[in-house]
């Protein structure tokens, strides 16, 4: 337990160091937000002026989060909800807020392909993330989740429309891509945030700040 606590503190310090040293001192303060309760999940909205971050806590059975980066009415969505009730809830939220999905960045979560299917939103991922979701460890997890959760779980896997191999700008928002063994992490310099997967702090997926 002591070792685990030390590791978590060390991870927080590393993330803070990365943010403050590589993003001109900008820090996303993780506890400064407005919360909106939804029927199942909840949304925490961080306002950076020109850009907003909507962090959707799904309250699903695997404690997922989805992140919406908003600028000028457009939305870049990081990861996707994979339970049908969350898909309906998040789709309704985007419509209620008049947010137009312009791109999705899928790293570790490739299931839930009915989400925004009619909007034909382009899907961006690295080649290794694509492989992870379709034939690797991610695909194995999707198979297990389908067996465990049945019809409530959307096992359809997204088709990656745009393979990326480095940093990218989507809808006027810069994303720095850091490859991992299985997929990739995402740095968002304009708001001082880093998306990483399963770091072990608050939930299944984390946008890290202070």
N, C-alpha and C positions, 0 to 999 in steps of 0.2 A: 504493500500500500504506500509506504514511504517513497519507494522508487518510482511508482506510478505518478504520485503527486509531483515529484521532482521533474519527471519527464514532461508533464503537462505545463508546469511553470516555465521550463526551458523552451518548449515549443512556442508559448506565448511571447517570450522575450525575442526569439528568433524572428517571428512574424512582425513584431513591433520594430525590430532593427531593420528588417527588409523594407518596411513601409517608410520609415523615417529617413532612411539613407538612399533609397532609390526613387522616391517620389517627392523630393523637394521639401520634406518635412510635413507633408499632408498626412493627417491621421484620421481615419474614420473612427469616431467614438461609438462603440458598439451599443451603448446603452442610451443614446440620444435619438429617440424616434417617437413617432405617433403610432399607436396600435389600433387596429380595426378588427373587431371580432367578426368572423364569418360564420356560416351555419355549422361547418365542421372545423375548418382551420382558422388561422388568424394571420393578419398581415401587419408587418412592422415597416413603416415608411420612414426612410431617412432622406431629409431634404438638403441637398447641396446647392440649391439655387437653380442653375441651369440643368442639373442632372438630379434625378431622384432614384433611390434604390428601394424597391418593394421586395421585402423578404417574406415569402409565403411559407409559413409553418403548416404543413399539411395535416398534422395530427393523424397520419395514417399508421398502419401497423408496423412500418419499418422506419418511422420518424424522419421522413424525407423533408427537405426544404427545396424550394424553387426560387430563383432570384430574377427579378425583372429590373433591368436598367433602363430608365426612361429619360428621353431627351426630345424636346420639341414634339411631344405627342407620339413619338415612335418608341418601341420597346424591343430591347434585345433580351431574350430569355435564356437564362443559364440553367440547364437541366430541365427535366419535364416531370410532371406528376404522373404516377403510374397506376393509380386507382381511379376507377371510372367516376366516383363521386367527387374526387378532387379535380379531375379533368373538367367536369361540368362547372364546379365552383370557380376555378381559376379562369375558365373561358368567360363566365359571367362577370367576373371582376374586371377583366380587361375591357369588356364592352361597357360596363358601368362607368369606368374611368376614361372612356374614349381613348384607349391606348391601342395603337396599331402595331401588331407584331411585325417586325421587319427582319428578324433573324433569330435563330436559336443556336446556342453553343451547347453541344452535348458532349460531356466528358465521360462520366461513368454510368449515366442513366439513359439507356437506349430504349427502354420499354415505355409504353404509353403512347404509341404512335397515332392513336385516334385524336390526340390533342392537336388542335389547330390544323387538322387534316384538310378541312375545306378551305382554309386560308392559304394553303400551299406555301407556307412560310419556309424559306430556305434553311437548311440544317447544315451547320458547320461543325467539323470535328477533324482531329488529326487521323492519320491512317491507322496508327496503333489503337486509338480509341474506337475507331470503326471496327477493327478486328476484335477488340475486347468485347464489344457489345454483340457482335454477330456470331463469333466462333470461339471466343476465349472465355475467361472467367465470368465476364458479365453475362454472357449467354447462358452459362450454367446456373447462375443466380436467378435469371429470369425463369428458367425451367423449374427451379425449386420453388420460387415464389408462386408460380402458376399452380403447382401442385398443392401448395399450402393454403392459398387464398381463394382459389377457384374463380368464379365468374366476377368477383369484385375487382380483380386485377387485370389490367390491360397488358397482355403479353405480346402484343404486336410490337415489332422492333422498327424504329425509325430507319429510313433510308437517308444516308448522308449525301447531300446534294453538292456540297462544296468541301473538298479536302484541303486542310490548311497545314502548313509546315512551319509557321512562325507567327509573329505579331500581326494583328489585323485591326482595321478600323471599320466599325459597323455603325451606321446611322450617326456618324459624327462622334462616336465613343471609341476610345483606344483600348485595346485588349492586348496585354502581353502574355504570350503563351509559353509556359514552361513544361516541356515534356516530362512525363513520369514513366515508370516501367510499363504501366498498363494504359495510361491515357494522358491527361495533361491538367495542370493547374492554371489558373487565370488571375492575372494582376490587372486591376483597373486603376491606373494612376490618377485619373481625374477626380476620383472620390477617395483615394487612399485606402483601397480595400483589396484583399486577396481571397480568391475562392480556392479552397483546397478540399480534399475529400477524406472523410474519416480521420480527422486529426485527433478526435477524442475529447472535445471540449463540451459544447452545448447540445449538439444534435448530429444527425447523420452527415449533413453537409454544412460547411461553415463559410461565411464571408467573414474573414478575420479582421479585427480592428483592436482598439484598446478597450 
